[in-house]
């Protein structure tokens, strides 16, 4: 919205700032953070009044029930706070003529809506059972198919897959582009959802991932920088930086209330929406492989579940004490805060490695 004020630069040079992505990104981040801090207490009180509390008595997870007994009164669905902060900030500071802005906000709201339905059903049933796995997957697949087809039918959008670290190592996806996009969106969404199990864990890792993708989006959107780095240039991707910045601010603001001991949980409303938009950002910036590196914590948590299930199904043996992996560490005696902070450290290192792929080729 403020972007459209830059023609008033003839009245005051201050308005000229609104044309720059760097300025609007910084403003979007601060705005999302302030919105989170401002409406956070009100939303937490509303969720408590709604009795949208966390139900932690999950089947086959009796070993960790004692770790979560004190969280039964902590409200969930806090992802509403993240989504609202990002949407408001993006509308205020984004270039609303850029289609990528609207695409990302739509994906954020769609995945957030699927997660909200899941959280709402859990709240009403007072159990850990929300939407069925099939219903949730259908909701995710629907957006993946729509997004994939939209880009596939756009002749101007790049359909190549680029390997990191290797110059000119590419694969033309062709008809496999749509399934690939579906895999990225659904995989990222579910991986982040599995990571959301400890206070501050998922949102802290998300902060590092979105910050790194904000820089990537800015470089990819600049024809001069992308040419210098020998990476694919996506003309409209520069504005994705504003969305990433809003996500960083919202993540920091939510972490204010979600850090140990958490006052609110993001629920599936937050985890599915954040994972979905991260996957979409990776697709739009042509950095899907980099997402695997930057979001390494999410990937490993998801892989730990897959390995655990496969091992028990075929070998009748468990690889970990419990999956996802953060539960394994809890059962090994690690305090919750130590697991979270050490995962944050790894997420930071992975973000740096992911950024290095832009130059190390």
C-alpha positions in Angstrom: 0.0 0.0 0.0 2.7 2.5 1.0 4.6 1.5 -2.2 2.1 3.6 -4.2 3.1 6.7 -2.4 6.5 7.0 -4.0 5.2 9.2 -6.9 4.8 11.8 -4.2 8.6 12.2 -4.1 8.2 15.5 -5.9 6.5 16.8 -2.7 9.0 15.3 -0.3 12.0 13.0 -0.9 10.8 10.9 2.0 8.2 9.3 -0.3 11.0 8.1 -2.6 12.0 5.5 0.1 8.8 3.6 -0.6 10.1 2.5 -4.0 13.0 0.6 -2.5 12.6 -3.1 -1.6 15.3 -2.9 1.0 13.5 -0.1 2.9 10.1 -1.7 2.6 11.4 -5.1 3.7 12.9 -3.6 6.9 9.7 -1.8 7.5 7.6 -4.9 6.9 9.7 -6.9 9.4 9.4 -4.2 12.1 5.7 -3.8 11.4 5.0 -7.6 11.7 7.0 -7.7 14.9 5.1 -4.8 16.5 1.7 -6.2 15.4 2.6 -9.5 17.1 3.7 -7.8 20.3 0.6 -5.6 20.2 -2.2 -8.1 19.5 -0.4 -11.1 21.1 -1.8 -10.6 24.7 -5.3 -10.0 23.4 -5.2 -13.1 21.2 -3.9 -15.2 24.0 -6.7 -14.1 26.3 -9.2 -14.7 23.5 -7.9 -18.2 22.9 -8.0 -19.0 26.6 -11.6 -17.8 26.8 -12.3 -20.0 23.9 -10.7 -22.8 25.8 -8.5 -23.5 22.8 -6.0 -25.3 25.0 -3.4 -27.9 23.9 -4.4 -31.6 24.3 -1.2 -33.5 24.6 -2.4 -37.0 25.4 -1.6 -38.6 22.1 -1.9 -42.3 21.4 1.4 -44.3 21.4 3.2 -41.4 23.0 2.6 -42.2 26.6 6.4 -41.9 27.4 6.4 -38.2 26.9 3.0 -37.3 28.5 4.8 -36.3 31.7 6.9 -33.7 29.8 3.7 -31.9 28.6 1.5 -32.2 31.6 2.1 -28.6 32.6 1.1 -27.4 29.1 -2.5 -28.6 29.2 -3.7 -25.0 29.9 -1.5 -23.4 27.2 -3.7 -22.1 24.3 -3.1 -23.3 20.8 -4.0 -21.9 17.4 -1.5 -19.1 17.9 -0.6 -19.4 14.3 -3.5 -17.0 13.7 -1.2 -14.3 15.2 1.6 -15.2 12.7 -0.7 -15.2 9.7 -2.5 -12.0 10.7 0.8 -10.2 11.3 2.3 -11.3 7.9 -0.8 -10.5 5.9 -1.3 -7.0 7.4 2.4 -6.1 7.1 2.7 -7.5 3.5 -0.4 -5.5 2.4 1.0 -2.3 4.0 4.5 -2.6 2.6 4.4 -4.9 -0.5 4.0 -3.9 -4.1 0.4 -5.1 -4.6 0.8 -5.1 -8.4 3.3 -8.0 -8.0 1.5 -11.3 -8.5 4.0 -13.2 -6.3 2.8 -11.2 -3.3 -0.8 -12.3 -3.7 0.2 -15.9 -4.6 2.2 -16.2 -1.3 -0.4 -14.6 0.8 -3.1 -16.9 -0.7 -0.9 -20.0 0.0 -0.3 -18.8 3.5 -4.0 -18.4 4.1 -4.9 -21.7 2.5 -2.5 -23.8 4.5 -3.4 -21.8 7.6 -7.0 -22.5 6.9 -6.4 -26.3 6.7 -4.4 -26.1 10.0 -7.1 -24.0 11.6 -9.8 -26.6 10.8 -7.6 -29.3 12.3 -7.0 -27.3 15.5 -10.7 -26.3 15.8 -11.8 -30.0 15.6 -9.2 -30.9 18.2 -10.5 -28.1 20.5 -14.1 -29.1 20.1 -13.5 -32.8 20.5 -11.0 -32.2 23.4 -8.6 -34.8 21.9 -5.5 -34.9 19.8 -7.6 -36.1 16.8 -8.4 -33.3 14.3 -8.9 -33.7 10.6 -8.1 -37.2 9.3 -4.7 -37.6 7.7 -6.4 -38.1 4.3 -8.5 -35.0 4.6 -5.5 -32.9 5.7 -3.4 -34.3 2.8 -6.2 -33.5 0.3 -6.2 -29.9 1.5 -2.5 -29.7 1.0 -2.5 -31.5 -2.4 -5.3 -29.2 -3.7 -3.1 -26.1 -3.2 0.0 -27.9 -4.5 -1.8 -28.9 -7.7 -3.3 -25.4 -8.2 0.1 -23.7 -7.6 2.0 -26.2 -9.8 -0.5 -25.9 -12.7 -0.5 -22.1 -12.5 3.2 -21.9 -12.9 3.4 -24.8 -15.4 0.9 -23.0 -17.7 2.9 -19.8 -17.4 5.4 -19.9 -20.3 7.6 -17.2 -18.7 8.2 -19.2 -15.6 11.4 -21.4 -15.4 10.7 -25.1 -15.3 14.3 -26.1 -14.6 15.7 -27.6 -11.4 19.0 -26.2 -10.3 21.5 -28.2 -8.2 23.4 -26.3 -5.6 27.3 -26.2 -5.6 27.5 -27.3 -9.2 27.7 -24.8 -12.1 25.3 -25.5 -15.0 24.0 -28.6 -13.3 20.3 -28.5 -14.2 17.4 -30.8 -14.9 14.4 -29.9 -17.1 11.4 -31.0 -15.2 8.8 -30.7 -18.1 5.7 -32.7 -17.2 7.1 -33.6 -13.8 7.2 -29.9 -12.8 3.7 -30.0 -11.3 4.3 -33.2 -9.1 7.6 -31.6 -8.1 5.9 -28.4 -6.9 3.4 -30.5 -5.0 6.2 -32.5 -3.3 7.9 -29.3 -2.2 4.8 -27.6 -0.8 3.3 -30.7 0.9 6.8 -31.9 2.1 7.7 -28.5 3.6 4.4 -28.1 5.3 4.4 -31.5 6.9 8.1 -31.3 7.8 7.6 -28.1 9.7 4.5 -29.5 11.3 6.5 -32.4 12.7 9.1 -30.1 14.1 6.6 -28.1 16.1 6.8 -30.1 19.3 8.9 -28.0 21.7 8.5 -24.4 22.9 10.1 -22.1 20.4 11.6 -24.9 18.3 9.8 -24.6 15.0 9.3 -20.8 15.0 13.0 -20.2 15.8 14.2 -22.4 13.0 11.6 -20.8 10.7 13.1 -17.4 11.5 16.5 -18.4 10.3 15.1 -20.1 7.2 13.0 -17.1 6.1 15.8 -14.6 6.8 18.1 -16.5 4.5 15.4 -16.8 1.8 14.8 -13.1 2.1 18.4 -12.4 1.0 18.1 -15.1 -1.7 14.9 -13.5 -3.1 16.5 -10.1 -3.2 19.5 -11.4 -5.1 17.5 -13.5 -7.5 15.2 -10.6 -8.2 18.2 -8.4 -9.2 19.4 -8.9 -12.8 22.9 -7.6 -11.9 23.4 -9.7 -8.8 22.0 -12.9 -10.3 24.2 -12.5 -13.4 27.3 -12.0 -11.2 26.5 -15.0 -9.1 25.4 -17.1 -12.1 22.1 -18.0 -10.7 18.7 -17.9 -12.4 17.1 -14.4 -12.5 13.4 -14.3 -11.6 12.2 -10.7 -12.3 9.3 -10.7 -9.9 11.1 -12.4 -7.1 12.5 -9.2 -5.6 9.2 -8.4 -4.0 9.3 -11.8 -2.2 11.9 -10.2 0.0 9.2 -8.1 1.6 7.1 -11.3 2.4 10.2 -13.0 3.9 10.9 -9.9 6.0 7.4 -9.9 7.3 7.8 -13.6 8.1 11.0 -12.8 10.0 9.3 -10.1 12.0 6.2 -12.2 12.7 8.4 -15.2 13.7 10.4 -13.0 16.2 7.2 -11.6 17.6 5.6 -15.0 18.0 8.8 -16.3 19.6 8.3 -13.6 22.2 5.3 -15.5 23.5 6.3 -19.0 22.4 9.7 -19.2 24.0 10.1 -21.5 27.0 7.8 -21.6 28.9 5.4 -20.9 26.1 2.3 -18.7 26.6 0.8 -19.9 23.4 1.4 -22.7 20.8 1.2 -22.1 17.0 -0.8 -25.3 16.4 -1.3 -26.7 12.9 -2.6 -23.2 12.0 0.9 -21.9 12.2 3.0 -24.9 11.3 1.2 -25.8 8.1 1.0 -22.2 6.9 4.6 -21.5 7.6 5.8 -24.7 5.9 3.5 -24.1 2.9 4.7 -20.6 2.3 8.4 -21.6 2.8 8.0 -24.2 0.1 6.3 -21.7 -2.2 9.1 -19.2 -1.7 11.6 -21.9 -2.6 9.7 -22.7 -5.8 9.3 -19.0 -6.9 13.0 -18.2 -6.3 14.1 -21.4 -8.0 15.9 -22.6 -4.9 14.1 -25.7 -4.0 17.3 -27.7 -3.3 18.6 -24.9 -1.0 15.4 -25.2 1.1 16.5 -28.8 1.9 19.8 -27.3 3.3 18.3 -24.2 5.0 15.4 -26.2 6.4 17.7 -29.1 7.3 16.1 -29.3 10.8 12.7 -29.7 9.3 14.0 -32.3 6.8 15.8 -34.3 9.5 12.8 -34.3 11.8 10.6 -35.6 9.0 13.2 -38.2 8.0 13.4 -39.4 11.6 9.7 -40.2 11.5 9.9 -41.9 8.2 12.8 -44.1 9.3 11.1 -44.9 12.6 7.9 -46.0 11.0 9.7 -48.0 8.2 12.0 -49.7 10.7 9.2 -50.7 13.0 6.9 -51.9 10.2 9.5 -54.1 8.4 12.0 -55.0 11.2 9.9 -54.6 14.3 12.7 -52.4 15.7 12.8 -48.8 16.6 15.8 -46.7 15.5 15.0 -43.9 18.0 13.4 -43.9 21.5 10.7 -41.8 19.9 10.2 -39.8 16.7 10.4 -37.0 15.7 14.0 -36.8 16.8 13.4 -34.0 19.4 11.4 -36.5 21.5 14.3 -39.0 21.3 16.5 -36.3 22.9 13.9 -35.6 25.6 13.8 -39.3 26.5 17.6 -39.3 26.6 17.3 -36.7 29.4 17.9 -33.5 27.5 16.0 -30.5 28.9 13.5 -29.0 26.5 15.3 -25.6 26.4 18.6 -27.2 25.6 17.1 -29.2 22.7 15.5 -26.0 21.3 18.6 -23.8 21.5 20.9 -26.4 20.0 18.6 -26.9 17.1 18.5 -23.2 16.7 22.3 -23.2 16.5 22.2 -25.9 13.8 19.5 -24.0 11.9 21.7 -20.9 11.9 24.7 -22.8 10.5 22.5 -24.5 7.9 21.2 -21.1 6.8 24.8 -19.9 6.3 25.6 -23.0 4.3 22.5 -22.5 2.2 23.5 -18.9 1.4 27.0 -20.1 0.5 25.5 -22.1 -2.4 24.9 -18.9 -4.2 28.6 -18.4 -4.6 30.3 -21.8 -4.1 29.6 -23.3 -7.6 
